Amino acid sequence: MQKIWLFSLVLSFVTILGTNCAFAMSPPKSSTPLRAILLVAFGTSVPEAQKAFDQIDAQARKAFPGVEIRWAFTSRTIRAKLAKEGKQLDSPEVALARMMGDGFTHVAVLSLHVIPGEEYHDLNRNVRLFSEMAGGFERILVAPPLLSSHNDMMRVAEALLTHAPKDMKAEEAVLFMGHGTRSHPSDAIYSAMNYLLQDLAPNVYIATVEGHPTLDEILPKLSRKGIKKAHLAPFMVVAGMHARDDMMGDEPESWKSVLSRNGIACEANLTGIAEYPEIVEVWLDHLRETYARL
């Protein structure tokens, strides 16, 4: 009889322990999920470049009416500079913590980067930590950046050409400035985009500031074609400091200065690619697919 009583006691203890463990590992689902979207960009401190983010924000709110949409900047330097101007922008981590505190249960995070490079992977890793946090979001997913497939690249290339100068002469070219990266294999996407553009329009190129192809790699091609004028434009989310300094600045190493020394006149179009609605739609299609899986 004593053995039966002891067995019953142990069985009850194990049952209670198992129930508690299951509860700790799988918190009860909320009866009414509260969904939200976090738009994450590198950021900008150039007031004129902010209109690119305004374009994204307007299209996102139209695509997701009634859904809470918030912003975060990954650049600590830009956030600090904006804070001195009285403008408070959160990092993705702080923004997510606030959303968790506000009771959101399902969050879609959109990476407003151009390529799936180091910053995108950092974002992905940190978001995953929020998904593993006890008492955290029930579901949180990251939508990929702009150029995440061949179809994305074709759509973006066609959009760029739509906004390129019309009726260019044979001795004119368009040169887009991408950022590029020396430390991540996704830098190869810029070479692929350059190839696509060349296939669609032989006098349109992409070069990068910090990756490949470089301006030095494009210059011989311009020379062989007898290019006398280059239309310069950023292949970046916003027309920020790179576009205004590295592309069109008066410093000896700016693209304008280098091209001028090589006998090529320059004309600039300071329009970030996020100011083009067709390109924003590529990002938003990624967000739609991700939001549907929440």
Phi, psi and omega per residue, in radians:
M1 nan -0.710 3.133
Q2 -1.112 -0.667 3.123
K3 -1.130 -0.714 3.135
I4 -1.113 -0.747 3.122
W5 -1.088 -0.748 3.134
L6 -1.123 -0.717 3.128
F7 -1.100 -0.735 3.137
S8 -1.106 -0.690 3.134
L9 -1.115 -0.799 3.128
V10 -1.102 -0.755 -3.137
L11 -1.069 -0.714 3.115
S12 -1.128 -0.730 3.133
F13 -1.087 -0.792 3.140
V14 -1.104 -0.703 3.139
T15 -1.100 -0.769 3.122
I16 -1.131 -0.775 -3.141
L17 -1.070 -0.778 3.137
G18 -1.095 -0.696 3.122
T19 -1.106 -0.743 -3.141
N20 -1.153 -0.715 3.134
C21 -1.112 -0.734 3.138
A22 -1.080 -0.680 3.130
F23 -1.142 -0.699 -3.110
A24 -1.177 -0.648 -3.083
M25 -1.451 -0.486 -3.092
S26 -2.295 1.462 -3.117
P27 -1.085 2.608 -3.112
P28 -1.058 2.407 3.116
K29 -1.199 2.479 3.114
S30 -1.229 2.507 -3.113
S31 -1.177 -0.537 3.126
T32 -2.204 1.712 3.130
P33 -1.047 2.432 3.094
L34 -1.980 1.905 -3.014
R35 -1.732 2.639 3.119
A36 -2.664 2.922 3.140
I37 -2.217 2.391 3.030
L38 -2.068 2.091 3.089
L39 -1.648 2.147 -3.052
V40 -2.073 2.116 3.123
A41 -2.232 2.858 3.033
F42 -1.082 -0.744 3.106
G43 1.931 2.980 3.054
T44 -2.687 2.581 3.055
S45 -1.942 0.105 -3.141
V46 -1.574 1.997 -3.075
P47 -0.972 -0.704 -3.104
E48 -1.145 -0.432 -3.115
A49 -1.444 -0.247 -3.087
Q50 -1.072 -0.433 -3.095
K51 -1.087 -0.401 3.068
A52 -1.149 -0.757 3.101
F53 -1.200 -0.586 3.076
D54 -1.083 -0.662 3.123
Q55 -1.121 -0.806 3.115
I56 -1.065 -0.804 -3.090
D57 -1.052 -0.776 -3.115
A58 -1.112 -0.769 -3.127
Q59 -1.207 -0.640 3.132
A60 -1.150 -0.742 -3.129
R61 -1.199 -0.539 3.068
K62 -1.236 -0.646 -3.119
A63 -1.305 -0.478 -3.095
F64 -2.240 1.178 -3.111
P65 -1.116 2.389 3.099
G66 1.435 -0.065 3.135
V67 -1.657 2.362 3.086
E68 -1.133 2.184 3.140
I69 -2.172 2.186 3.129
R70 -2.211 2.900 -3.083
W71 -2.099 2.697 3.001
A72 -2.602 2.548 3.077
F73 -1.948 2.367 3.135
T74 -1.422 -0.425 -3.065
S75 -1.359 2.015 3.100
R76 -1.137 -0.651 -3.133
T77 -1.097 -0.780 -3.134
I78 -1.186 -0.712 3.118
R79 -1.077 -0.703 -3.140
A80 -1.162 -0.708 3.132
K81 -1.145 -0.738 3.122
L82 -1.157 -0.609 3.140
A83 -1.089 -0.644 3.104
K84 -1.151 -0.404 3.106
E85 -1.619 0.079 3.130
G86 1.478 0.261 -3.136
K87 -1.942 2.043 -3.071
Q88 -1.714 2.028 3.055
L89 -2.094 2.332 -3.134
D90 -1.475 2.702 2.872
S91 -1.272 2.850 3.086
P92 -0.995 -0.661 -3.089
E93 -1.171 -0.764 3.118
V94 -1.167 -0.727 3.132
A95 -1.048 -0.737 3.141
L96 -1.193 -0.654 3.094
A97 -1.099 -0.709 3.105
R98 -1.122 -0.728 -3.134
M99 -1.130 -0.658 3.087
M100 -1.121 -0.773 3.123
G101 -1.134 -0.486 3.131
D102 -1.468 0.002 3.008
G103 1.616 0.178 3.103
F104 -1.244 2.431 -3.064
T105 -1.887 -0.469 -3.094
H106 -2.305 2.151 -3.064
V107 -2.297 2.329 2.994
A108 -1.863 2.175 -3.129
V109 -1.846 2.164 3.117
L110 -1.784 2.132 3.054
S111 -1.414 1.951 3.118
L112 -1.617 0.637 3.003
H113 -1.589 2.879 -3.107
V114 -1.471 -0.787 -3.108
I115 -2.112 2.774 3.070
P116 -1.406 1.184 -3.088
G117 -1.673 -2.703 -3.031
E118 -1.065 -0.752 -3.104
E119 -1.148 -0.666 3.104
Y120 -1.110 -0.748 -3.122
H121 -1.214 -0.589 3.034
D122 -1.093 -0.770 3.116
L123 -1.059 -0.802 -3.133
N124 -1.030 -0.761 -3.109
R125 -1.135 -0.766 -3.115
N126 -1.210 -0.634 3.085
V127 -1.128 -0.685 3.128
R128 -1.053 -0.622 3.103
L129 -1.116 -0.644 3.092
F130 -1.157 -0.578 3.133
S131 -1.228 -0.403 -3.114
E132 -1.652 -0.081 -3.055
M133 -1.258 2.331 3.101
A134 -1.093 2.265 3.140
G135 1.318 0.244 -3.101
G136 -1.536 -2.663 -3.127
F137 -1.144 2.559 3.047
E138 -1.257 -0.592 3.099
R139 -2.714 2.315 3.091
I140 -2.509 2.264 -3.062
L141 -2.321 2.664 3.121
V142 -1.910 2.192 3.035
A143 -1.453 2.403 -3.032
P144 -1.219 2.858 -3.114
P145 -1.269 -3.032 -2.971
L146 -1.008 -0.979 -3.026
L147 -1.732 1.504 -3.070
S148 -2.084 0.033 3.111
S149 -2.791 2.918 3.084
H150 -1.092 -0.668 3.120
N151 -1.087 -0.713 3.068
D152 -1.010 -0.802 -3.078
M153 -1.125 -0.695 3.112
M154 -1.150 -0.751 3.129
R155 -1.089 -0.739 -3.125
V156 -1.214 -0.734 3.116
A157 -1.039 -0.789 -3.137
E158 -1.142 -0.649 3.104
A159 -1.157 -0.725 3.115
L160 -1.050 -0.743 -3.124
L161 -1.179 -0.558 3.094
T162 -1.073 -0.583 -3.095
H163 -1.719 0.076 3.090
A164 -1.297 2.734 3.118
P165 -0.981 2.429 -3.141
K166 -1.524 2.680 3.053
D167 0.963 0.794 3.082
M168 -1.227 2.568 3.078
K169 -1.399 2.899 -3.076
A170 -1.085 -0.483 -3.115
E171 -1.624 0.280 3.102
E172 -1.974 2.613 3.125
A173 -2.439 2.796 3.008
V174 -1.943 2.315 -3.126
L175 -2.244 1.963 3.111
F176 -1.592 2.407 3.111
M177 -1.755 1.975 3.000
G178 -1.678 2.889 -3.136
H179 -1.346 -0.983 -3.108
G180 1.373 2.911 3.124
T181 -2.640 2.458 3.112
R182 -1.578 -0.171 -2.923
S183 -2.030 0.174 -3.095
H184 -2.513 2.415 -3.101
P185 -1.120 -0.328 3.139
S186 -1.180 -0.130 3.026
D187 -0.994 -0.462 -3.135
A188 -1.081 -0.327 3.124
I189 -1.094 -0.564 3.124
Y190 -1.157 -0.685 3.075
S191 -1.124 -0.685 3.113
A192 -1.143 -0.710 3.100
M193 -1.134 -0.685 3.089
N194 -1.070 -0.720 3.117
Y195 -1.101 -0.784 3.136
L196 -1.069 -0.803 -3.138
L197 -1.107 -0.731 3.118
Q198 -1.078 -0.623 3.125
D199 -1.206 -0.596 -3.124
L200 -1.497 -0.610 -3.089
A201 -2.638 1.761 -2.978
P202 -1.018 -0.327 -3.128
N203 -1.808 0.392 3.095
V204 -2.094 2.270 -3.036
Y205 -2.301 2.772 2.917
I206 -2.169 2.284 2.977
A207 -2.246 2.964 -3.063
T208 -2.231 2.828 3.117
V209 -1.435 -0.703 -2.999
E210 -2.166 0.138 -3.130
G211 -2.389 -2.476 3.131
H212 -2.279 2.594 -0.061
P213 -1.269 2.689 3.103
T214 -1.644 2.908 3.059
L215 -1.059 -0.651 3.121
D216 -1.082 -0.518 3.110
E217 -1.350 -0.447 -3.131
I218 -1.510 -0.548 -3.061
L219 -0.912 -0.828 3.135
P220 -1.033 -0.594 3.116
K221 -1.177 -0.707 3.084
L222 -1.115 -0.691 -3.138
S223 -1.128 -0.786 -3.132
R224 -1.095 -0.523 3.138
K225 -1.530 -0.051 -3.139
G226 1.203 0.613 -3.133
I227 -1.209 2.249 -3.129
K228 -1.947 -0.257 -3.135
K229 -2.511 2.375 3.128
A230 -2.118 2.272 3.022
H231 -1.624 1.960 -3.058
L232 -1.705 2.415 3.113
A233 -2.644 2.583 3.126
P234 -1.322 2.408 2.914
F235 -1.815 1.041 -3.104
M236 -2.391 2.778 -3.083
V237 -0.986 -0.780 3.133
V238 -2.202 2.759 3.037
A239 -1.551 1.336 -3.059
G240 -1.660 -2.528 -3.033
M241 -1.148 -0.607 3.113
H242 -1.065 -0.789 -3.118
A243 -1.161 -0.661 -3.047
R244 -1.462 -0.491 -3.122
D245 -1.827 -1.040 -3.071
D246 -1.208 -0.518 -3.126
M247 -1.584 -0.933 -3.006
M248 -2.022 0.212 3.129
G249 -1.254 3.000 -3.125
D250 -1.625 -0.002 3.137
E251 -1.155 2.654 -3.080
P252 -1.018 -0.495 -3.077
E253 -1.687 0.047 3.095
S254 -1.174 2.745 -3.135
W255 -1.056 -0.695 3.133
K256 -1.054 -0.760 -3.128
S257 -1.175 -0.766 -3.129
V258 -1.104 -0.807 -3.139
L259 -1.130 -0.697 3.123
S260 -1.079 -0.687 3.104
R261 -1.152 -0.372 3.117
N262 -1.715 0.287 3.046
G263 1.371 0.380 -3.116
I264 -2.024 2.052 3.089
A265 -1.276 2.679 -3.060
C266 -2.203 2.487 3.022
E267 -2.335 2.328 -3.014
A268 -1.879 2.564 2.974
N269 -2.150 1.742 -3.073
L270 -1.508 1.236 3.129
T271 -2.206 2.070 3.077
G272 -1.223 2.630 -3.064
I273 -1.164 -0.349 3.084
A274 -1.326 -0.056 3.033
E275 -1.486 -0.120 3.109
Y276 -1.669 2.010 -3.081
P277 -0.981 -0.618 -3.119
E278 -1.121 -0.615 -3.140
I279 -1.326 -0.672 3.072
V280 -1.034 -0.609 -3.140
E281 -1.111 -0.496 3.083
V282 -1.133 -0.834 3.063
W283 -1.016 -0.798 -3.067
L284 -1.182 -0.530 3.043
D285 -1.112 -0.678 3.051
H286 -1.079 -0.726 -3.131
L287 -1.174 -0.705 3.124
R288 -1.055 -0.783 -3.137
E289 -1.098 -0.698 -3.119
T290 -1.261 -0.769 -3.123
Y291 -1.067 -0.604 -3.134
A292 -1.165 -0.324 -3.121
R293 -1.677 0.010 3.128
L294 -1.162 nan nan
